[in-house]
Each structure stands twice: as structure tokens, then as C-alpha cells.
Amino acid sequence: MNGTTVDEKRLARDFDAIAACSECDPSIGYSRPTFSPAWRRARDYVIAQAQSIGCTVWVDAAGNVHARPATLPRDSTAWLCGSHIDSVPTGGRFDGVVGVLVALEALRTAPDAPMELIIFAEEEGTTFSLGMVGSRAWAGTLAPEELQNLRNSQGLDYASAGVAHGVSVERLAVERLRPERYRGLIETHVEQGPGMWNAGVSVAVVTAIAGRRQYICSLAGEANHAGATAMKDRRDALAGAARAVSALEDLGREMARSQEAAVVTVGRMDVHPNSVNVIAGTVTFTIDLRARSDEMLAHGDESLRNIVSRIAAERRLGCSLSATEELPVVQLDKGICSLLRDAARRQGIDAPDVASGALHDAAILAPFLPTAMLFVASKGGISHNPAEYSRIEDVACAAQIVAAAVSSA
């Protein structure tokens, strides 16, 4: 490496600069919806920093930012390193940002390394109701017409909202990911769980990413007067949904006894008519199922469908349950995982193997590119929360490992 050592103070300034790009007060968190002014300011900060060290920067048709040293031609092979800067509403300072700043600092540290920084657009999925949109569209697993069906809270579709930020459905096909131009992807991220912090581990190598299935469920009863309708005559959709939520939590606990990483979550619920003196007529809620084996995902799928249909029948409710997403378990590249372990050892660091319960852009690109991840410890495992915290020295450690890995391979 012909550069400088990783600078923790510089990294801390980077985090402060991006944290300042937020739609809300830091006391309640950090919000950067994709394509919002706050998101654009954060993106432009990273672009300016990359350009200041002599990088060429461009935005692909899906809205992802790329930066590589000007001495590295765009058609030459390089390592792809980065993550995202969009956030959940009132999120933390580190989720996604760690991976982008690790890549930036690695470029500063190893300016001659064959490496390309990437900022993936709309990873969280809270702006357009689908996660990893930028990586999916770039990889070609999300069609142009699907981009035009994704809408934000203002009713704008992804393609229209993103035009001012480089999105172009017309260019998607010609600017699609070309795997032959990349040696592989390394994404650094906070763990978003307490395991590493509790074990005193600063950095770990991620060898697998849990699979995920998501669903939308609707229960239909009968809206009626809260005072005049006897309990025996009610078809209360909300009471049925409450039973279903409790039973789904029990399913998650049962699955966790046989596989620790299996989880079931109901995260959003809409009630109609949602009035204090009216029995709920319809309730729609989401279900998120995750596991570290495809067999466990299939078991969870069958079980949750049985649970919801049984409760609906018992309570005389109409029921519809449809899958909105099915992503399999992803095993990450053994060669790159070994490369990261070796780079860590050369820095005097023991980086153990872990698995990711959360999804990342790495899971989308893994079928197309050799892919691995590094995790940085999260205090208390808290994420998607303003209390989210990772040590700057741990982030710096990850940057040193990435710089060493891409320089040696």
C-alpha cells in the first residue's frame, strides 16, 4: 500500500458530516430518505471527498454512486466496496454509513489499490417499500417497469423521483452490472446484534446471510357499533389479528429453539375504520420471517400460513395472505472470507466467523459476484435507533483490513 494509515479523527469527522445531513433533530434520530435533500447532501459529501483524493465519480442508471481512482480505467477489473447512506426514519449514525466510509478511508489509505467505492441507492426500503432497490436494478433483477411501480410517500415513482439524481430507466440495460469488471464485493456493516460486542470482538467475517420471506396479511370481519353489538355476535378483525400476532411470536420462539437465528416479526399494522367506538372491520399487517437455512424458511412458511388460516376460521374472518418477497439463504464466498481473515491477521487481529440475520446489498450481488462482508461490533446490538453506536477504532480497524485485502489480492 502506497498511502497513509487509517485516520480515526478523519473518520470521526466523516461520520459527523453525514450525521448532519438529516431531516430530523439528532435527539430523535437521523433520517435520510432516498432522493431527499438530506440524502443528496450526504451523497454529495462522499462524492466530494472521493474527488478530493483524485477519484473519478459517476452514477449508474439505477442511482448508485461509483468512485474509483482516476488511474484505474473504468473497464479494468477492481474490487467493489461500499454500502448505503439512506436510513430508516429516526435511525442511527452508523447503519450503512460504516460501509461507505470504510471504503472511502480504504481509498485514502491505499490509493493505488484496484478498488471502486459504491453507494447503493434505497437499501432500507422504507422510502419506496422495497429494500435494496439500487443493487437489484443494477444487477438486473428488478425490471424498469417495476421501478416505475415503486412509489414514495409523495406518490412519486422511483424512476421519476430519481431522475435528478441520475436514475434513467432508458439506460438500465446498457449500464447493468458487468461481473467481469469486478474481482468481488466486500461490504462492511455494523452487526446490528449484540453478539460481537458482548464477546469483545471488534471485527468479524460474515460467511452467510439469512434468508427472508415477507408477507402481507388481511383479515376481514364486520365493522359494527362498539356499544350495541354483543360480544357473541362480533367478527372483530383486530381481535383476530391480535391472536395471530401472538401466535406468530410463539412460532418464532419455537423455531429459535431449533435454530437460533430464526425470527418472526409483525412490523406494521393498518386498522379500518380505526375508530374508538367501532369494531374493526379489516386489519392488514406484515409478517417478516428469517432463518439461516432454506429448510427452516420452508417450515416457517407452512406454519405461519396454517396459523393465520386457523385463527381466521375460528373467528369467522375472511383471510388473504400473500408473499411479497422471497430471498433464499446466501452463502458468501469462501475465498474472499479467507482473504479478509488473512488481512486481519496481518494487522494482528483475529476476526471470527459470524452470520448475518439482516439483509444487505451483498445478498443481492452474491449470485453475480464473489461476495463477502465484514461486521463491526454494535453496542448492545441496537440498530435503526438513534442510540446505535459503534467504536470509531473498530471502524478504522475494518478500513485497515479492507485496504490490506484489496491491495494484496
Steps between C-alpha positions, in 0.01 A plus 500: 500500500642835395290733707439605857379317805133505592416822684243460778451875541433538129247216518331665798469824299346303213238350732420844642465647151256231384306508829444871437316403180169410658135598479449482876660620822784272621323466835240280329726341239630538147277485191620488140225373269632406158508798258416746781709818540665350811591182310637707211716713732649186656561348157662819374728511805637154421535590133697814588727306733566238232572766239739676739726192495495477122209266437279494194133491604188399309141398572353194330148484358364340820620794713809340655814711538838361386846642568838359405850649470546694177802280429270194494312484167129426526532188287779348713420248774464631854369412843157645577467636856224700662149501644217758530427840655117500496346437840185389672299784659677618818777243456859496623831648387672179395264269307620496138724802551773278650537307174519815287756669726710184533523492120582871486770469764643192328532706179679771695728242659571295189459739205669259261278205588262368231188603688169668417283660768125456461204666673192287441171688466189417707634209705267536796174480306318748724475766227367286213376196695763267354852448625825488301342672198825644366687171511204304360456737207873507426518120511200476268267321741261797510347598167451864388122466528540380859700813583213705364256317729695579819366818660606719791276682746458789253367259237809528278631184343868404540589583142340847509624590847850388407541682169671797665739258670610301196227235467411416140281205406609548140865434589442211742570223249826644368629600845418172672758335723780338299644231730816460293607849610508408868716268708230492763297702749596576859231671705570620852206550736417529867393166647157622616508240774672472841710187439830657400484783755419259783784270395752784479540455122567816299483366144369172357477330161143431383472161330122484442191723484166372626216451253182705525137462408257787542123495483198724505199361687145637508224388737145610419224505761206732541515861613222561750395712796725448805215553745211327329668182372508210746831322546357174362392674178831666419732427212783718627789512255733670748437242772578231242816681393609526864463123536696449180783731609533317830498161328759614246726615783462154656596347165815713492596388849437136409714528186776676693532201732612290204688774315613806692481746210140421399268793573141603422388864518176691445625852436213699352124494551216701345156496659174609337297699586737559795241673715461490877134393488502266198592132492784457254376381162832431329859474615804471275842415642845394384692187596879472475652150525877441505715191547848371425386197299260470209344198670413711804357771274274242334391367840424852622304578185273199541455559873408868479251436222333232713494730804333789320243287318407311819445818702299657218274194480451486877398865510288500182732739317588526137871451442755571228873439537747564220879493484654832398863385502691172506879514535697181569786455744824632345832328561781751449820434305749283690797644314421861587417404859845340523657809343340720767609270784856502370501878464370529858776269630764714331359789701525292818122449516307178543177538301265209578225373271139615553171493309273796422137493603435824309493534123747716311582597143768231519223238491369644172839503325631169639341294219688715247830580675725327755382679816588524868430735789673641805303578813590770754372455856180681604462608863208313651402378155287815458432608141239700307500717811680825592674309781686293239874512573820349365852593607699711254805286572307191388392674178863603442604140555254386232634765259856378558393142431318594178795710379740214570275243334442687175868597478628145541263302277 
